[in-house]
Amino acid sequence: MHLSALKAQTTYQVGSTTLTESTLISSIDLPWEILWGPDDYVWVTSRKGTVTRVDPETGASSVILSKAVMNGGTGEPGMLGMVMHPDWNNTPRVFIVYCTGSSWSGTENLSSFDWNGTALINEQVLLTLPAGGIHNGSRLLLLPDNTLLMTTGDTGDGGSSSQNINSLNGKILRINLDGSVPSDNPISGSYVYSYGHRNPQGLCAGPGGLVYSSEHGQSTNDELNIIQPNRNFGWPNVEGYCNTSSEISYCNTNDVAEPIFIWTPCVAVNGMEYYNHPAIPEWQNSILLSVLGGLGAQYERLSIMHLSANGLTVLSEDQYFSNFNQRIRDVCVNPYTGAVYMALNGGNYPGSGPNEIKEFRNYSYTPPVPIAGCTYSGSTNYDAAATYDDGSCIFSGCLDSLALNYIAWANTDSGNCVYSAICTEDINADGAVTVGDLLLILGAFGQVCQ
């Protein structure tokens, strides 16, 4: 438990689980993205143009990147989404979206930065698109095939870009880690993965590889969507479900994907994470959804969206932490303790700082003790008690590629290499025709191979 938790023991009851509230850090202006990094630190983008790395045990922090952003981050644009390279140990690289320029003549940048242990350096701009004073997205999500999804908004153009396949705005884009277009994208040569979006600002992966996105409606019909490739999500012709005569007609003609949940009036849905940790069993198989509360700031909360077993429908919504009267921008999860971190953004649109990042933890939950060892059951030193693989697996076998029993993946020589027999009757290639060979062929018993 970090020091601030010792001073304040406010608790919340979630079924039979008690969550203890503490403040991780309180000095970041307008935190936008918070995520648990592969280095076991909490990484935070600020809309003001910084990236901060926070020790989850002590709250100690350091600013590791500062960029000039549109309007100094005072409005909706600024430094936004962030993800880490999937092969962090070999490629410590961070992908970040930030906006530059003026409100109506700006640029949204997707860039990669290298982590040198103290700072983010060596920026490489991978993709640019128009940015505006409002509606810029932009969340990032790493997919299992090592491509990125990036949400973009319509920049307040009323949705004209959203239905224009040649525009990158109002879309969800799929991008290779080097910034190129994936060869298997639904539209050849295009980053566009799905279209018809207004301003999606939440993105997470759930059960079975499903991808969920939260999207701001205009004044009604905030949406929770399951993203599918090459699908039209309707904006500006459809808001929420296809439930008016004009919407039904448009949906049927254009194969519009409907949301799995809507909010009317709008509550300003934002960052989210899929939760399935045993530390809070009441929240397992749920989406933790940040809610900013709308322009009037009357609905701010953390919404727990309980999913069906297959993840295709929302069974119910529970609401927590509205007592803070704070815009809740994003959440992340400690994979070891199951604690939930929640970024606050002030009481009113578009947010004001400095702000807090809160931790909510079940201290009755004891994480399993990590045990290093070989987890591959076919190895010589397989350890059934190991909880993670430490790369120590021993695969014993013949290392000579000329042998009949050569094993390409062996890393220890077993000394039992077997080679082609000199006489054809030596079926088992042990250098002599024996009873063992007799069981395989008849008539050669007793002959000795020279």
C-alpha positions as a printed Julia matrix, in Angstrom:
450×3 Matrix{Float64}:
   0.0     0.0     0.0
   1.44    3.4    -0.92
   1.7     6.19    1.65
  -1.45    8.1     0.7
  -3.52    4.98    1.33
  -2.32    4.91    4.91
  -3.78    8.39    5.47
  -7.23    7.79    3.97
  -9.09    4.54    4.41
 -12.32    5.33    2.57
 -13.9     2.07    1.47
 -16.61    1.03   -0.95
 -18.64   -2.15   -0.85
 -19.07   -4.12   -4.07
 -21.18   -7.09   -3.1
 -19.05   -8.98   -0.59
 -15.85   -7.27   -1.78
 -14.45   -4.23    0.05
 -12.49   -1.77   -2.06
 -10.11    0.65   -0.35
  -9.66    4.04   -1.98
  -6.3     5.79   -2.12
  -4.72    8.51   -4.23
  -1.87    7.36   -6.44
  -0.9    10.84   -7.7
  -2.49   14.28   -7.6
  -0.24   16.51   -9.68
  -1.09   15.71  -13.31
  -3.16   18.18  -15.32
  -5.94   16.45  -17.26
  -4.74   12.84  -17.46
  -6.21   11.33  -20.63
  -4.77    7.84  -21.02
  -3.67    5.67  -18.11
  -2.32    2.19  -18.67
  -0.37   -0.47  -16.86
   2.98   -0.73  -18.6
   5.04   -3.85  -19.25
   7.6    -2.43  -16.8
   4.95   -2.59  -14.03
   4.59    1.2   -13.85
   1.47    3.24  -14.55
   1.94    5.36  -17.67
  -0.15    8.5   -18.11
  -0.69   10.91  -20.99
  -1.85   14.41  -20.13
  -3.94   16.43  -22.56
  -1.52   19.28  -21.77
   1.19   17.42  -23.71
   3.12   15.22  -21.28
   3.71   11.56  -20.55
   4.31   10.67  -16.9
   5.56    7.35  -15.5
   4.29    6.55  -12.0
   5.47    3.96   -9.49
   2.25    2.22   -8.36
   3.75    1.36   -4.97
   4.95    4.81   -3.93
   3.32    7.31   -6.28
   6.77    8.66   -7.25
   6.66   10.0   -10.78
   8.75   11.48  -13.57
   7.75   13.31  -16.74
   9.35   11.4   -19.62
   7.99   13.35  -22.6
   6.75   16.88  -23.24
   5.26   18.05  -26.55
   3.62   21.28  -27.67
  -0.03   20.5   -28.4
  -3.0    22.3   -29.9
  -4.33   25.1   -27.67
  -2.02   23.96  -24.9
  -4.44   21.13  -24.15
  -7.08   23.48  -22.74
  -9.86   22.15  -24.97
 -10.63   18.69  -26.29
  -7.46   18.16  -28.39
  -4.0    17.59  -26.97
  -1.99   14.49  -26.08
  -4.41   11.59  -26.19
  -4.06    7.8   -26.66
  -1.04    5.6   -25.95
   0.01    1.92  -26.18
   3.26   -0.02  -25.79
   5.05   -2.23  -28.31
   4.08   -5.9   -27.77
   7.72   -7.1   -27.73
   8.76   -4.62  -25.04
  11.88   -6.43  -23.85
  13.43   -6.31  -27.32
  11.67   -3.21  -28.68
  10.84   -0.73  -25.87
   8.7     1.55  -28.0
   5.61    3.63  -27.22
   2.88    4.74  -29.64
   1.18    8.08  -28.87
  -1.47   10.27  -30.52
  -1.3    14.05  -30.11
  -2.76   17.11  -31.87
  -0.84   20.15  -33.1
  -1.71   23.37  -34.93
  -4.82   25.53  -34.54
  -8.38   24.5   -33.77
  -9.64   24.44  -37.35
  -6.36   23.8   -39.16
  -4.69   21.2   -37.01
  -2.93   17.87  -37.39
  -3.45   14.66  -35.46
  -0.19   12.7   -35.23
   0.33    9.03  -34.53
   3.99    8.73  -33.54
   6.3     6.13  -32.06
   8.97    6.92  -29.46
  11.81    4.8   -28.13
  12.17    4.35  -24.36
  15.78    4.65  -23.18
  15.05    4.03  -19.5
  14.61    7.68  -18.54
  12.86    9.42  -21.46
  10.93    8.89  -24.69
  13.18    9.76  -27.64
  13.57    9.27  -31.4
  10.08   10.28  -32.5
   8.9     8.76  -35.76
   5.64   10.11  -37.18
   3.72    7.13  -38.54
   0.46    8.76  -39.64
  -1.15   12.21  -39.8
  -4.73   13.32  -40.41
  -6.77   16.5   -39.9
  -7.43   17.56  -36.3
 -10.0    20.02  -35.01
 -11.02   21.86  -31.89
 -13.41   19.0   -31.06
 -13.98   15.32  -31.88
 -10.48   13.92  -32.43
 -10.83   10.47  -30.89
  -8.32    8.96  -30.14
  -7.75    5.67  -28.38
  -5.26    3.05  -29.44
  -5.54   -0.71  -29.07
  -2.94   -3.35  -29.86
  -4.42   -6.43  -31.53
  -3.06   -9.99  -31.15
  -1.72   -9.87  -34.72
   0.51   -6.91  -33.76
  -1.48   -4.28  -35.6
  -2.92   -1.11  -34.04
  -6.49    0.12  -33.97
  -6.86    3.91  -33.72
 -10.14    5.75  -33.24
 -10.66    9.1   -34.98
 -13.44   11.68  -34.71
 -15.27   13.76  -37.31
 -13.61   17.0   -36.02
 -17.08   18.55  -35.73
 -17.9    18.44  -39.45
 -21.36   17.0   -38.8
 -20.41   13.56  -40.03
 -19.54   14.3   -43.67
 -16.09   12.75  -43.19
 -17.53    9.77  -41.32
 -19.26    8.42  -44.43
 -16.41    9.37  -46.78
 -14.26    6.26  -47.22
 -11.42    8.4   -48.57
 -11.21   10.4   -45.33
  -9.43    9.09  -42.22
 -11.74   11.04  -39.9
 -14.79    9.52  -38.27
 -13.24    6.08  -38.5
 -11.48    3.29  -36.71
  -8.18    2.69  -38.46
  -6.0    -0.42  -38.54
  -2.26    0.2   -38.87
   0.94   -1.82  -38.93
   3.46   -0.96  -36.22
   5.72    0.64  -38.83
   2.89    2.91  -40.0
   2.09    1.0   -43.18
  -1.32   -0.29  -44.28
  -1.94   -3.96  -43.38
  -2.28   -6.05  -46.53
  -5.41   -7.74  -45.19
  -7.32   -4.56  -44.29
 -10.94   -4.73  -45.53
 -10.36   -1.94  -48.09
  -7.22   -2.56  -50.12
  -4.58    0.1   -49.6
  -6.63    1.93  -46.94
  -6.2     2.3   -43.19
 -10.01    2.31  -42.77
 -11.24   -0.6   -40.66
 -14.74    0.68  -39.84
 -16.56    3.92  -40.58
 -19.63    5.99  -39.72
 -18.23    7.1   -36.34
 -18.81   10.46  -34.61
 -16.22   10.55  -31.81
 -15.2     7.17  -30.37
 -12.97    7.65  -27.31
 -12.91    4.23  -25.68
 -11.43    1.0   -27.01
 -10.73   -2.37  -25.4
 -10.5    -6.07  -26.2
 -12.82   -8.56  -24.55
 -13.61  -12.27  -24.56
 -12.96  -14.24  -27.72
 -11.12  -11.37  -29.38
 -14.12   -9.03  -29.47
 -13.24   -5.33  -29.76
 -15.46   -2.81  -27.95
 -15.64    0.92  -28.52
 -17.46    3.69  -26.64
 -18.71    6.58  -28.75
 -20.07   10.05  -27.96
 -23.52   10.8   -29.34
 -24.69   14.28  -30.26
 -27.19   14.87  -27.46
 -28.82   11.45  -27.29
 -27.56    7.95  -27.94
 -24.07    7.53  -26.58
 -23.07    4.08  -27.8
 -21.21    0.93  -26.8
 -20.26   -0.9   -30.0
 -18.61   -4.14  -31.01
 -16.25   -3.18  -33.82
 -16.39   -5.25  -36.99
 -14.26   -4.78  -40.1
 -15.73   -2.87  -43.03
 -18.95   -2.1   -41.18
 -20.81    1.2   -41.26
 -21.77    2.43  -37.77
 -24.27    4.93  -39.11
 -23.27    8.47  -38.14
 -24.67   10.98  -39.11
 -27.63    9.12  -40.65
 -28.21    6.88  -37.63
 -27.86    7.69  -33.92
 -28.08    4.76  -31.54
 -30.34    1.92  -32.66
 -31.98    1.71  -36.06
 -35.4     2.62  -34.67
 -36.96    5.36  -36.84
 -38.37    4.79  -40.31
 -35.56    6.71  -42.0
 -32.91    4.97  -39.89
 -34.35    1.52  -40.57
 -34.29    2.18  -44.3
 -30.71    3.48  -44.17
 -29.56    0.61  -41.96
 -31.0    -2.02  -44.28
 -29.45   -0.41  -47.35
 -26.03    0.21  -45.8
 -25.56   -2.82  -43.5
 -25.26   -0.61  -40.42
 -23.91   -2.2   -37.23
 -26.09   -1.31  -34.24
 -24.69   -0.69  -30.75
 -25.1    -3.27  -28.01
 -26.01   -0.53  -25.49
 -27.02    3.14  -25.62
 -27.44    6.02  -23.16
 -30.1     8.72  -23.6
 -29.51   11.52  -22.83
 -25.78   11.42  -23.51
 -23.56   10.82  -20.49
 -20.19   11.23  -22.32
 -18.71    7.74  -22.34
 -14.93    7.51  -22.53
 -11.96    5.23  -21.74
 -12.6     1.62  -20.75
 -11.01   -1.7   -19.84
 -12.23   -5.28  -19.86
 -12.12   -6.71  -16.33
 -11.95  -10.4   -15.48
  -9.66  -10.46  -12.43
 -10.52  -12.63   -9.38
  -9.74   -9.75   -6.98
 -13.21   -8.26   -7.62
 -15.36  -11.26   -8.57
 -18.5    -9.09   -8.81
 -16.89   -7.27  -11.77
 -15.6   -10.28  -13.65
 -16.51  -10.44  -17.35
 -17.4    -6.75  -17.35
 -16.31   -3.58  -19.09
 -15.18   -0.81  -16.74
 -16.39    2.32  -18.54
 -15.34    5.86  -17.65
 -18.17    8.4   -17.81
 -17.39   12.11  -18.02
 -20.95   13.19  -17.23
 -21.86   15.32  -20.25
 -21.64   19.07  -20.66
 -23.69   19.56  -17.52
 -21.5    17.18  -15.51
 -24.47   15.47  -13.89
 -23.8    11.85  -14.84
 -20.11   11.31  -14.04
 -19.32    7.83  -12.73
 -17.6     4.53  -13.39
 -20.08    2.24  -15.14
 -19.69   -1.53  -14.8
 -21.12   -3.1   -17.96
 -21.82   -6.75  -17.15
 -21.51   -8.91  -20.27
 -23.06  -12.17  -21.35
 -20.78  -15.23  -21.42
 -20.07  -14.76  -25.12
 -19.57  -11.0   -24.71
 -22.13  -10.1   -27.37
 -24.7    -8.44  -25.12
 -24.82   -6.24  -22.02
 -26.78   -7.85  -19.19
 -26.81   -4.86  -16.81
 -25.05   -1.65  -15.78
 -23.91   -0.81  -12.27
 -22.68    2.69  -11.36
 -19.97    3.69   -8.86
 -18.04    6.74   -7.61
 -20.48    9.46   -8.68
 -19.87   10.94   -5.21
 -16.58   12.39   -6.47
 -18.48   14.81   -8.74
 -15.51   14.49  -11.1
 -15.27   13.73  -14.8
 -13.86   10.21  -15.06
 -11.6    10.03  -18.1
  -9.96    6.6   -18.12
  -9.26    3.42  -16.14
  -6.56    0.76  -16.02
  -6.04   -2.45  -14.05
  -3.12   -3.81  -12.04
  -2.76   -7.35  -13.47
  -1.32   -8.69  -10.2
  -3.55   -7.23   -7.48
  -6.62   -6.57   -9.63
  -6.68   -2.98   -8.34
  -8.46   -0.44  -10.54
  -6.93    2.98  -11.28
  -9.23    5.83  -12.27
  -8.2     9.19  -13.8
 -10.24   12.25  -12.81
 -10.54   15.42  -14.94
 -12.2    18.07  -12.76
 -15.84   18.94  -12.33
 -16.85   20.61  -15.59
 -16.36   20.42  -19.37
 -13.75   20.29  -20.83
 -11.95   19.59  -17.57
  -9.52   21.38  -15.31
  -6.5    20.38  -13.26
  -4.49   19.46  -11.36
  -6.17   16.08  -11.07
  -5.98   12.85   -9.16
  -5.55    9.26  -10.18
  -7.33    7.06   -7.65
  -6.65    3.44   -6.77
  -9.4     1.05   -5.62
  -8.05   -2.2    -4.23
  -9.33   -5.28   -2.47
  -6.74   -5.83    0.24
  -8.32   -9.14    1.2
  -7.18  -10.6    -2.09
  -3.74  -12.22   -2.0
  -2.1   -12.47   -5.42
  -0.54  -15.85   -6.17
   3.2   -15.92   -5.56
   4.95  -15.98   -8.93
   7.07  -19.09   -9.42
   9.63  -19.12  -12.21
  10.29  -22.32  -14.08
   9.79  -24.29  -17.25
   6.1   -24.47  -18.13
   6.4   -26.63  -21.27
   5.19  -30.12  -20.4
   7.32  -31.83  -23.05
  10.62  -30.58  -21.65
  13.12  -32.48  -19.52
  12.77  -30.06  -16.59
   9.04  -29.31  -16.74
   7.87  -27.7   -13.47
   4.17  -28.18  -12.83
   4.25  -25.61  -10.02
   5.67  -22.8   -12.2
   3.35  -19.86  -12.84
   5.44  -18.28  -15.6
   8.08  -19.48  -18.0
  11.61  -18.26  -17.31
  13.13  -19.56  -20.52
  14.97  -22.39  -18.74
  13.3   -25.32  -20.5
  15.65  -28.13  -21.48
  14.78  -30.02  -24.64
  17.08  -33.05  -24.85
  17.65  -34.67  -28.22
  20.02  -35.35  -31.08
  21.58  -32.14  -32.37
  23.16  -33.59  -35.51
  21.05  -32.69  -38.53
  22.43  -35.72  -40.43
  20.96  -38.16  -37.93
  17.68  -39.95  -38.4
  16.4   -38.69  -35.04
  17.58  -35.07  -35.32
  15.39  -32.68  -33.28
  15.55  -29.11  -34.55
  14.32  -27.48  -31.35
  16.52  -29.46  -28.94
  18.94  -27.35  -26.89
  20.79  -30.17  -25.07
  22.51  -33.11  -26.79
  21.12  -36.42  -25.58
  24.01  -38.41  -27.11
  21.65  -40.89  -28.75
  21.89  -39.85  -32.4
  20.86  -42.64  -34.8
  22.23  -42.82  -38.34
  21.32  -44.74  -41.48
  22.1   -48.47  -41.23
  24.89  -49.97  -43.39
  22.99  -53.17  -44.05
  19.36  -52.95  -44.94
  18.31  -55.6   -42.45
  19.46  -53.43  -39.52
  15.99  -51.91  -39.28
  16.46  -50.24  -35.9
  19.9   -48.82  -36.94
  21.72  -49.98  -33.82
  24.67  -51.37  -35.81
  23.61  -55.07  -35.77
  20.74  -57.25  -36.84
  19.22  -58.49  -33.61
  16.0   -59.89  -32.2
  14.68  -56.37  -32.32
  15.09  -56.39  -36.08
  13.62  -59.89  -36.29
  10.42  -58.55  -34.89
  10.37  -56.17  -37.83
  11.54  -58.46  -40.63
  12.08  -62.2   -40.93
  15.14  -64.15  -42.17
  17.99  -61.86  -41.11
  18.6   -62.99  -37.52
  22.28  -63.59  -36.73
  23.91  -61.52  -39.43
  26.41  -58.94  -38.22
  26.75  -55.64  -40.02
  30.34  -54.79  -41.05
